[in-house]
């Protein structure tokens, strides 16, 4: 595991297409922004196993809307443009 110390506004590149940005540091909490291609799923660690278990649901088409909404995972029927915050 690579461990880095970063300040608000600092960026970390993962490969060529994923960027993690430290957007805010407050006490022992940080806020992160993640820029990634639309085909890269981003899920909080505590939900990863749950989401993975529903990916191949009974229909074989992935999780139902009921499952994703009960997990707090938003679903969209439209394209969403990423919001990029730049350090000032």
C-alpha positions in Angstrom: 0.0 0.0 0.0 1.3 3.4 -0.9 0.7 6.0 1.9 0.9 9.7 1.0 0.5 12.9 2.9 -1.6 15.5 1.0 -3.1 18.9 1.6 -6.4 20.3 0.4 -6.1 20.9 -3.4 -3.4 18.2 -3.9 -4.0 15.6 -6.6 -3.1 12.0 -6.9 -3.0 10.2 -10.3 -3.9 6.6 -10.6 -2.9 5.3 -14.0 -3.7 7.7 -16.9 -7.4 8.2 -16.3 -8.2 8.4 -12.6 -7.4 11.4 -10.4 -8.1 11.7 -6.7 -8.3 15.3 -5.4 -8.2 16.2 -1.7 -11.0 18.8 -1.6 -11.2 19.6 2.1 -9.4 18.7 5.3 -11.2 19.3 8.6 -9.9 17.7 11.8 -9.7 14.0 11.3 -11.9 14.0 8.2 -11.1 14.6 4.6 -13.3 15.1 1.5 -12.1 13.6 -1.7 -13.1 14.2 -5.3 -12.6 11.4 -7.8 -12.3 12.0 -11.5 -12.7 8.9 -13.6 -14.1 7.7 -16.9 -17.8 6.8 -16.9 -17.1 3.1 -17.2 -15.2 3.1 -13.9 -17.4 2.3 -10.9 -16.6 4.2 -7.7 -18.1 2.8 -4.6 -17.4 3.4 -0.9 -15.4 0.6 0.6 -18.0 -0.5 3.0 -20.5 -1.0 0.2 -18.2 -2.7 -2.3 -18.9 -6.3 -1.3 -22.7 -5.7 -1.1 -22.8 -4.1 -4.5 -20.6 -6.8 -6.0 -23.0 -9.5 -4.6 -25.9 -7.9 -6.5 -24.0 -7.3 -9.8 -25.0 -10.7 -11.0 -28.5 -10.7 -9.6 -31.2 -13.2 -10.4 -31.9 -11.5 -13.7 -28.2 -11.4 -14.7 -28.7 -7.7 -15.4 -27.2 -6.4 -12.2 -28.9 -4.9 -9.2 -32.4 -3.8 -9.3 -33.4 -0.1 -8.6 -34.8 -1.2 -5.3 -31.5 -2.6 -4.2 -29.4 0.4 -5.3 -31.8 2.9 -3.7 -31.8 0.9 -0.4 -28.0 1.1 -0.4 -28.0 4.8 -1.1 -26.6 4.4 -4.6 -28.0 7.0 -7.0 -29.2 5.9 -10.4 -29.4 8.2 -13.3 -31.2 8.0 -16.6 -29.2 10.8 -18.1 -25.6 11.8 -18.7 -24.0 13.7 -15.9 -21.1 16.0 -16.6 -18.3 15.8 -14.0 -17.7 18.8 -11.8 -14.0 19.6 -11.7 -12.8 21.7 -8.8 -9.5 23.3 -9.3 -7.2 24.6 -6.5 -7.2 28.4 -6.4 
